[in-house]
């Protein structure tokens, strides 16, 4: 069946079908999922295991190696990257990129890890397997308030989390930066020795006093009544009034008379968040699968405005990162580009072909786009920066089909042929060449689609959308364009044909080239190789830098740095940003001085995964991450980065500062990575130093050359004199537990307040646990 003949002869049906396609395409556009990135399969799982008090070497031997041996049995695993730190094992498991169904693999990984638990030391906490790296929290809200405690901010954050979870587009809402509450029972070592009580006895007293244990049931003829004995601490004051029996004096005293009891936060803290240099909590919102980020952004903004109205003055809700704003900008840019393309084509056609032809050709652009959006919805392709880029790329190519078809019809009509025969003959003549041309153009993007990697998955919409758009253009050029040409084009018969001066000149050049084939081919090759030489002047990068006016700072102190020092360093950087780089605006909101609009510091860990291309750093005390919103994207590279980099290098020589704009595409820790491995650690260190020196000194433009092993950290080794310990009635366990209690504290029981469970920690006073000079004077107790 001739589709062109049918479209012309049944023009009412064709018009209705085109109208339905236009309406359905617009409806599909309004309801299509919108996101910033197209997504890709995350083939990495993170396994974190805590081993409190263990050195990195012990963690490596007793935890990391045992887990690695179990994981290596999985045939799907590509490589394993592990990091052993004081008290913590971090293992990244990367699966081969040929696998696409990850759920069975993660289930198998969990079984392997569970099987290996029996080989781990009893003091180990975990392992914990995290395979949810793909969850993107594209909306970040900072909750802060001068004079409000962390507990009060946490209550507010919990309330707004419950409110945000009611939004249909929301999948998850997490809170970052919250400080866990603790009830500290701080003792003085000398005071306990004076009254004759050991920390272990004190722990047993508190555990036996604070119970939740059923008292049985009483049955009557009509009822069943549960007995609940008292004993649970109802308040901190009740904990202070716990009765302690002194064994030597045979008398009773309150706990507060021999120890100081206070309510506070976990010390040292694990992570912190500051917004604009002030303590804050971060509420992170993620989009549900297949959701619309634009709708989510609008509803979140409405809720934030409502929060500002209903919560007390002084509590601030600030948008740190709003992914929907960037998506809306990309969509509006696409619509603008589409309108510009239609205007440019119409203007060009009006100049060279006339008003009627210009309108006929231009009509193909919006119609092909709307039809492509409709087809994209059938294949579950949403609107994101890759699909929108593909549509923009296709804009410059899809109009070619309409130009070629309408030009052929006009030429045949000018030779005296009727409009309908001219349209049908042109379609029959050009349908295969135009199809071949469209498929050839689409095939240029096929290698990206066939690449078996995360990059291939991320960029796959380039091939899919370009192919769909060009095929829609080809189909419309065989139906809609001939119909419009027959209906609206009026071409006068002319005798000139190809005998005009322009065509005669072109004919002479063509014949001259055909008569001298070797000269022509040589000229083509010279031009080709000459153009290829110009590639050296073009920057070669697969993914360009992000165009958002947002930048990031990854800050790493030497391994072993406590969080308190990292916090002090970030506080100085916060102060520098607020003092030297603040943005200024006039009353109308216009930028008076370019600079940093707002910034958020995450201390002790990375930020929530606010973008698909960002991999958060696990919790570690020597790391911090700062997310900065600026006034101008193009000031970031030339002004903001050099200024921040110079300050960090001058003020903190041991700080490794990785500063730059946001990345685009799948995450890459470093563009150049060299793996050095071997059995002899000292030899590996020696080779690593040579490689680092070469990369830093011999390669132009390299900076932040580092290794993932880190510097050697300090360790105090307590050598126990076993004969003397035995004579004193002490075991190695008694000594270890006594030191742990004095220096770090141990959890004794729990204080329950409504739905909160707050651990009660027994530890020595700060003067004893923070003075290294008193280490040899601490009392050691028999625990049993």
Beta strands, then each sheet from edge to edge (+ up, - down):
strand 1: 44-50
strand 2: 77-85
strand 3: 88-95
strand 4: 125-130
strand 5: 139-145
strand 6: 170-176
strand 7: 181-187
strand 8: 214-219
strand 9: 224-228
strand 10: 243-246
strand 11: 251-254
strand 12: 259-265
strand 13: 272-275
strand 14: 278-287
strand 15: 315-322
strand 16: 550-556
strand 17: 584-585
strand 18: 591-593
strand 19: 596-603
strand 20: 623-630
strand 21: 656-661
strand 22: 746-753
strand 23: 756-764
sheet 1: 2+ 3- 1+ 4-
sheet 2: 6+ 14- 5+ 15-
sheet 3: 6+ 14- 13+ 19- 20+ 16- 21+
sheet 4: 12+ 7- 23- 22+
sheet 5: 8+ 9-
sheet 6: 10+ 11-
sheet 7: 17+ 18-
end
